[in-house]
Amino acid sequence: MNDRKHLTAREVERLITATRSSRTELRDRCLILLMFRHGLRVSEACALKLGSPRFQCNK
């Protein structure tokens, strides 16, 4: 039995491929990669607001 609860890199590639030629391709690709890279759940990704990420420069 497989208890895996995450996508493999290959599965993510297939999701990204599925976004090609759609009018929201760039948005969808960014969201898929953001979720995969940072381990976000759907609810966490949906809660993001434009400007949510706050980046600080350390001088």
N, CA, C and O atoms as a printed pandas DataFrame, in Angstrom:
     atom_number atom_name residue_name chain_id  residue_number  x_coord  y_coord  z_coord
0              1         N          MET        A               1    0.841   -1.176    0.000
1              2        CA          MET        A               1    0.000    0.000    0.000
2              3         C          MET        A               1    0.892    1.247    0.000
3              4         O          MET        A               1    1.908    1.290    0.694
4              5         N          ASN        A               2    0.508    2.244   -0.773
5              6        CA          ASN        A               2    1.303    3.462   -0.890
6              7         C          ASN        A               2    0.688    4.571   -0.038
7              8         O          ASN        A               2   -0.443    4.991   -0.282
8              9         N          ASP        A               3    1.432    5.041    0.957
9             10        CA          ASP        A               3    0.940    6.099    1.838
10            11         C          ASP        A               3    1.473    7.474    1.442
11            12         O          ASP        A               3    1.372    8.427    2.216
12            13         N          ARG        A               4    2.027    7.577    0.262
13            14        CA          ARG        A               4    2.610    8.836   -0.204
14            15         C          ARG        A               4    1.539    9.919   -0.270
15            16         O          ARG        A               4    0.436    9.675   -0.759
16            17         N          LYS        A               5    1.863   11.117    0.223
17            18        CA          LYS        A               5    0.899   12.217    0.230
18            19         C          LYS        A               5    1.448   13.437   -0.489
19            20         O          LYS        A               5    1.049   14.567   -0.207
20            21         N          HIS        A               6    2.351   13.207   -1.404
21            22        CA          HIS        A               6    2.913   14.323   -2.161
22            23         C          HIS        A               6    3.089   13.898   -3.618
23            24         O          HIS        A               6    3.065   12.711   -3.943
24            25         N          LEU        A               7    3.264   14.888   -4.479
25            26        CA          LEU        A               7    3.486   14.610   -5.898
26            27         C          LEU        A               7    4.966   14.382   -6.153
27            28         O          LEU        A               7    5.823   14.959   -5.483
28            29         N          THR        A               8    5.248   13.544   -7.117
29            30        CA          THR        A               8    6.636   13.366   -7.546
30            31         C          THR        A               8    6.973   14.476   -8.539
31            32         O          THR        A               8    6.081   15.158   -9.044
32            33         N          ALA        A               9    8.250   14.650   -8.813
33            34        CA          ALA        A               9    8.672   15.650   -9.793
34            35         C          ALA        A               9    8.056   15.350  -11.160
35            36         O          ALA        A               9    7.687   16.269  -11.892
36            37         N          ARG        A              10    7.947   14.089  -11.498
37            38        CA          ARG        A              10    7.348   13.696  -12.791
38            39         C          ARG        A              10    5.872   14.084  -12.855
39            40         O          ARG        A              10    5.394   14.549  -13.890
40            41         N          GLU        A              11    5.163   13.895  -11.765
41            42        CA          GLU        A              11    3.748   14.279  -11.724
42            43         C          GLU        A              11    3.584   15.791  -11.861
43            44         O          GLU        A              11    2.655   16.264  -12.515
44            45         N          VAL        A              12    4.482   16.536  -11.248
45            46        CA          VAL        A              12    4.445   17.994  -11.372
46            47         C          VAL        A              12    4.719   18.400  -12.817
47            48         O          VAL        A              12    4.057   19.292  -13.347
48            49         N          GLU        A              13    5.682   17.756  -13.449
49            50        CA          GLU        A              13    5.964   18.033  -14.867
50            51         C          GLU        A              13    4.728   17.796  -15.719
51            52         O          GLU        A              13    4.434   18.580  -16.622
52            53         N          ARG        A              14    4.013   16.734  -15.441
53            54        CA          ARG        A              14    2.798   16.424  -16.210
54            55         C          ARG        A              14    1.712   17.468  -15.978
55            56         O          ARG        A              14    0.988   17.824  -16.908
56            57         N          LEU        A              15    1.592   17.960  -14.753
57            58        CA          LEU        A              15    0.633   19.031  -14.483
58            59         C          LEU        A              15    0.994   20.292  -15.259
59            60         O          LEU        A              15    0.128   20.940  -15.847
60            61         N          ILE        A              16    2.274   20.632  -15.256
61            62        CA          ILE        A              16    2.733   21.820  -15.973
62            63         C          ILE        A              16    2.490   21.666  -17.467
63            64         O          ILE        A              16    2.063   22.612  -18.129
64            65         N          THR        A              17    2.758   20.490  -17.996
65            66        CA          THR        A              17    2.509   20.225  -19.414
66            67         C          THR        A              17    1.029   20.418  -19.740
67            68         O          THR        A              17    0.689   20.909  -20.817
68            69         N          ALA        A              18    0.170   20.044  -18.835
69            70        CA          ALA        A              18   -1.276   20.172  -19.058
70            71         C          ALA        A              18   -1.728   21.628  -19.125
71            72         O          ALA        A              18   -2.805   21.910  -19.650
72            73         N          THR        A              19   -0.929   22.555  -18.605
73            74        CA          THR        A              19   -1.309   23.977  -18.632
74            75         C          THR        A              19   -0.951   24.651  -19.950
75            76         O          THR        A              19   -1.411   25.760  -20.222
76            77         N          ARG        A              20   -0.147   24.003  -20.760
77            78        CA          ARG        A              20    0.315   24.625  -22.005
78            79         C          ARG        A              20   -0.847   25.023  -22.898
79            80         O          ARG        A              20   -1.856   24.325  -22.998
80            81         N          SER        A              21   -0.675   26.148  -23.530
81            82        CA          SER        A              21   -1.639   26.691  -24.495
82            83         C          SER        A              21   -2.957   27.136  -23.867
83            84         O          SER        A              21   -3.916   27.424  -24.584
84            85         N          SER        A              22   -3.016   27.196  -22.555
85            86        CA          SER        A              22   -4.224   27.744  -21.936
86            87         C          SER        A              22   -3.996   29.236  -21.720
87            88         O          SER        A              22   -2.855   29.694  -21.664
88            89         N          ARG        A              23   -5.061   29.973  -21.601
89            90        CA          ARG        A              23   -4.881   31.422  -21.459
90            91         C          ARG        A              23   -4.335   31.782  -20.077
91            92         O          ARG        A              23   -3.851   32.897  -19.880
92            93         N          THR        A              24   -4.406   30.870  -19.131
93            94        CA          THR        A              24   -3.872   31.113  -17.786
94            95         C          THR        A              24   -2.609   30.288  -17.526
95            96         O          THR        A              24   -2.295   29.966  -16.380
96            97         N          GLU        A              25   -1.899   29.953  -18.585
97            98        CA          GLU        A              25   -0.722   29.079  -18.473
98            99         C          GLU        A              25    0.307   29.600  -17.480
99           100         O          GLU        A              25    0.753   28.856  -16.607
100          101         N          LEU        A              26    0.689   30.858  -17.599
101          102        CA          LEU        A              26    1.736   31.404  -16.730
102          103         C          LEU        A              26    1.306   31.374  -15.267
103          104         O          LEU        A              26    2.075   30.962  -14.398
104          105         N          ARG        A              27    0.078   31.812  -14.997
105          106        CA          ARG        A              27   -0.424   31.804  -13.620
106          107         C          ARG        A              27   -0.443   30.390  -13.058
107          108         O          ARG        A              27    0.005   30.151  -11.937
108          109         N          ASP        A              28   -0.965   29.456  -13.847
109          110        CA          ASP        A              28   -1.081   28.069  -13.392
110          111         C          ASP        A              28    0.285   27.439  -13.140
111          112         O          ASP        A              28    0.478   26.730  -12.152
112          113         N          ARG        A              29    1.232   27.702  -14.044
113          114        CA          ARG        A              29    2.592   27.161  -13.854
114          115         C          ARG        A              29    3.216   27.697  -12.574
115          116         O          ARG        A              29    3.808   26.948  -11.797
116          117         N          CYS        A              30    3.077   28.995  -12.366
117          118        CA          CYS        A              30    3.650   29.610  -11.161
118          119         C          CYS        A              30    3.041   29.016   -9.899
119          120         O          CYS        A              30    3.753   28.718   -8.939
120          121         N          LEU        A              31    1.735   28.847   -9.903
121          122        CA          LEU        A              31    1.059   28.304   -8.731
122          123         C          LEU        A              31    1.465   26.857   -8.461
123          124         O          LEU        A              31    1.709   26.479   -7.315
124          125         N          ILE        A              32    1.535   26.063   -9.504
125          126        CA          ILE        A              32    1.948   24.657   -9.351
126          127         C          ILE        A              32    3.365   24.580   -8.786
127          128         O          ILE        A              32    3.623   23.821   -7.851
128          129         N          LEU        A              33    4.278   25.360   -9.348
129          130        CA          LEU        A              33    5.667   25.334   -8.876
130          131         C          LEU        A              33    5.798   25.871   -7.453
131          132         O          LEU        A              33    6.562   25.330   -6.653
132          133         N          LEU        A              34    5.062   26.925   -7.138
133          134        CA          LEU        A              34    5.077   27.482   -5.786
134          135         C          LEU        A              34    4.604   26.442   -4.770
135          136         O          LEU        A              34    5.222   26.252   -3.723
136          137         N          MET        A              35    3.508   25.779   -5.094
137          138        CA          MET        A              35    2.965   24.768   -4.182
138          139         C          MET        A              35    3.919   23.588   -4.022
139          140         O          MET        A              35    4.126   23.097   -2.913
140          141         N          PHE        A              36    4.493   23.139   -5.124
141          142        CA          PHE        A              36    5.404   21.995   -5.073
142          143         C          PHE        A              36    6.682   22.344   -4.312
143          144         O          PHE        A              36    7.114   21.599   -3.433
144          145         N          ARG        A              37    7.269   23.464   -4.654
145          146        CA          ARG        A              37    8.555   23.864   -4.061
146          147         C          ARG        A              37    8.461   24.109   -2.556
147          148         O          ARG        A              37    9.377   23.780   -1.803
148          149         N          HIS        A              38    7.333   24.695   -2.129
149          150        CA          HIS        A              38    7.202   25.085   -0.724
150          151         C          HIS        A              38    6.255   24.193    0.073
151          152         O          HIS        A              38    5.974   24.465    1.240
152          153         N          GLY        A              39    5.765   23.131   -0.561
153          154        CA          GLY        A              39    4.915   22.176    0.148
154          155         C          GLY        A              39    3.585   22.753    0.602
155          156         O          GLY        A              39    3.069   22.374    1.653
156          157         N          LEU        A              40    3.028   23.669   -0.185
157          158        CA          LEU        A              40    1.760   24.284    0.203
158          159         C          LEU        A              40    0.587   23.351   -0.062
159          160         O          LEU        A              40    0.554   22.635   -1.063
160          161         N          ARG        A              41   -0.357   23.374    0.839
161          162        CA          ARG        A              41   -1.627   22.681    0.628
162          163         C          ARG        A              41   -2.516   23.596   -0.211
163          164         O          ARG        A              41   -2.252   24.792   -0.336
164          165         N          VAL        A              42   -3.567   23.022   -0.781
165          166        CA          VAL        A              42   -4.484   23.815   -1.606
166          167         C          VAL        A              42   -5.050   24.978   -0.797
167          168         O          VAL        A              42   -5.109   26.103   -1.293
168          169         N          SER        A              43   -5.464   24.722    0.437
169          170        CA          SER        A              43   -6.044   25.786    1.268
170          171         C          SER        A              43   -5.035   26.901    1.534
171          172         O          SER        A              43   -5.406   28.073    1.586
172          173         N          GLU        A              44   -3.761   26.541    1.701
173          174        CA          GLU        A              44   -2.725   27.551    1.930
174          175         C          GLU        A              44   -2.483   28.378    0.675
175          176         O          GLU        A              44   -2.296   29.593    0.752
176          177         N          ALA        A              45   -2.487   27.726   -0.472
177          178        CA          ALA        A              45   -2.303   28.445   -1.734
178          179         C          ALA        A              45   -3.493   29.364   -2.001
179          180         O          ALA        A              45   -3.316   30.486   -2.476
180          181         N          CYS        A              46   -4.694   28.897   -1.701
181          182        CA          CYS        A              46   -5.897   29.713   -1.916
182          183         C          CYS        A              46   -5.935   30.923   -0.989
183          184         O          CYS        A              46   -6.538   31.942   -1.326
184          185         N          ALA        A              47   -5.305   30.821    0.157
185          186        CA          ALA        A              47   -5.306   31.922    1.122
186          187         C          ALA        A              47   -4.301   33.014    0.772
187          188         O          ALA        A              47   -4.325   34.090    1.371
188          189         N          LEU        A              48   -3.420   32.754   -0.187
189          190        CA          LEU        A              48   -2.438   33.763   -0.571
190          191         C          LEU        A              48   -3.129   34.958   -1.212
191          192         O          LEU        A              48   -4.070   34.801   -1.989
192          193         N          LYS        A              49   -2.662   36.132   -0.884
193          194        CA          LYS        A              49   -3.170   37.369   -1.470
194          195         C          LYS        A              49   -2.029   38.041   -2.219
195          196         O          LYS        A              49   -0.859   37.865   -1.881
196          197         N          LEU        A              50   -2.380   38.801   -3.227
197          198        CA          LEU        A              50   -1.369   39.542   -3.967
198          199         C          LEU        A              50   -0.642   40.449   -2.987
199          200         O          LEU        A              50   -1.277   41.221   -2.269
200          201         N          GLY        A              51    0.650   40.366   -2.951
201          202        CA          GLY        A              51    1.429   41.154   -2.006
202          203         C          GLY        A              51    1.659   40.437   -0.686
203          204         O          GLY        A              51    2.313   40.987    0.200
204          205         N          SER        A              52    1.132   39.212   -0.527
205          206        CA          SER        A              52    1.335   38.454    0.711
206          207         C          SER        A              52    2.808   38.214    1.007
207          208         O          SER        A              52    3.254   38.441    2.132
208          209         N          PRO        A              53    3.571   37.758    0.013
209          210        CA          PRO        A              53    4.984   37.524    0.319
210          211         C          PRO        A              53    5.688   38.832    0.667
211          212         O          PRO        A              53    5.602   39.812   -0.073
212          213         N          ARG        A              54    6.360   38.832    1.761
213          214        CA          ARG        A              54    7.120   40.011    2.193
214          215         C          ARG        A              54    8.600   39.647    2.169
215          216         O          ARG        A              54    9.045   38.761    2.899
216          217         N          PHE        A              55    9.336   40.321    1.345
217          218        CA          PHE        A              55   10.762   40.057    1.233
218          219         C          PHE        A              55   11.525   41.200    1.884
219          220         O          PHE        A              55   11.216   42.371    1.661
220          221         N          GLN        A              56   12.514   40.857    2.683
221          222        CA          GLN        A              56   13.330   41.866    3.338
222          223         C          GLN        A              56   14.765   41.711    2.877
223          224         O          GLN        A              56   15.270   40.598    2.732
224          225         N          CYS        A              57   15.403   42.824    2.653
225          226        CA          CYS        A              57   16.823   42.805    2.288
226          227         C          CYS        A              57   17.640   42.957    3.561
227          228         O          CYS        A              57   17.415   43.881    4.343
228          229         N          ASN        A              58   18.571   42.066    3.765
229          230        CA          ASN        A              58   19.490   42.185    4.896
230          231         C          ASN        A              58   20.701   42.960    4.428
231          232         O          ASN        A              58   21.414   42.533    3.520
232          233         N          LYS        A              59   20.925   44.089    5.046
233          234        CA          LYS        A              59   22.054   44.938    4.631
234          235         C          LYS        A              59   23.261   44.682    5.482
235          236         O          LYS        A              59   24.303   45.304    5.278
